[in-house]
Amino acid sequence: MQHPVEIARLGISLVMEGRRIFEHQTVHENLLIGAHVRSDRSEIKRDLDMLCHYFPRLVTMKNRVSGYLSGGEQQMLVIGSSLMSRPKLMLLDEPSLGLSPLLIQEIFSAIRRMNEEQKTSMLLVEQNARASLDIAE
């Protein structure tokens, strides 16, 4: 299996089940970690601003320690961090796991918009078939 950095350089990003974040880092630091394979500082700043379009909650929480976020907020953070690597393909494993129906709708709406606006292909593994089929092409 390839190292995660090498996978990111191939343009593939993985959002694993279980909301794996750096719990002792802030929201902003977690997002910057997602851009670790990039060197284009001005574009990274632009992409941080772009994430506010998909997950406005992250803006107000940028200085909060990530371990204190709710499950839904952590899921938004993980997806946002993944998007910071500018993947061509994002693999999402159970993004709705343990979330309320309202948060599932918000996250799936953002996934659909990312796919359409960023031209990022999404491979979704999800038990919530109804939500998945609503955003699938």
Residue pairs with C-beta under 8 A, 6 or more apart in sequence:
2 10
4 14
5 36
5 37
7 13
7 14
8 36
8 37
8 85
8 87
9 37
11 86
11 87
11 88
11 89
12 87
12 88
12 89
12 90
12 91
13 82
13 83
13 85
13 87
13 89
13 90
13 91
14 82
14 90
14 91
14 93
15 78
15 79
15 82
15 90
15 91
15 92
15 93
15 95
16 78
16 93
17 93
17 94
17 97
18 97
19 71
19 74
19 75
19 77
19 78
20 78
21 30
21 66
21 67
21 69
21 74
21 77
21 78
21 81
22 29
22 30
22 33
22 66
23 65
23 66
23 67
24 65
24 66
24 67
25 33
25 65
25 66
26 62
26 63
26 64
26 65
26 66
27 58
27 61
27 62
27 63
27 64
27 66
27 69
27 77
28 48
28 62
28 63
29 66
30 66
30 77
30 81
31 48
31 51
31 58
31 62
31 77
31 80
31 81
31 84
32 44
32 48
32 84
33 81
34 80
34 81
34 82
34 83
34 84
34 85
35 44
35 47
35 84
35 85
36 85
37 85
38 44
38 84
38 85
38 86
44 84
47 83
47 84
47 86
48 84
51 58
51 80
51 83
51 84
52 58
52 59
53 113
54 80
54 83
54 110
54 113
54 114
55 76
55 77
55 79
55 80
55 110
57 73
57 76
58 73
58 76
58 77
58 80
61 69
61 73
66 74
66 77
69 77
71 98
71 99
71 103
72 99
72 100
72 103
72 106
72 107
75 95
75 99
75 103
75 107
76 107
76 110
79 90
79 92
79 95
79 107
79 110
79 111
79 114
82 90
83 90
83 114
83 118
83 120
87 120
88 120
88 121
89 120
89 121
89 122
89 123
90 114
90 120
90 121
90 122
90 123
91 123
91 125
92 111
92 122
92 123
92 124
92 125
92 126
93 125
94 125
94 126
94 127
95 107
95 108
95 111
95 124
95 126
96 104
96 107
96 108
96 126
96 127
96 128
96 131
97 127
99 107
104 128
104 131
105 131
108 131
108 132
108 134
108 135
109 135
111 122
111 124
111 135
112 135
114 120
114 122
115 121
115 122
115 135
124 132
124 135
124 136
126 132
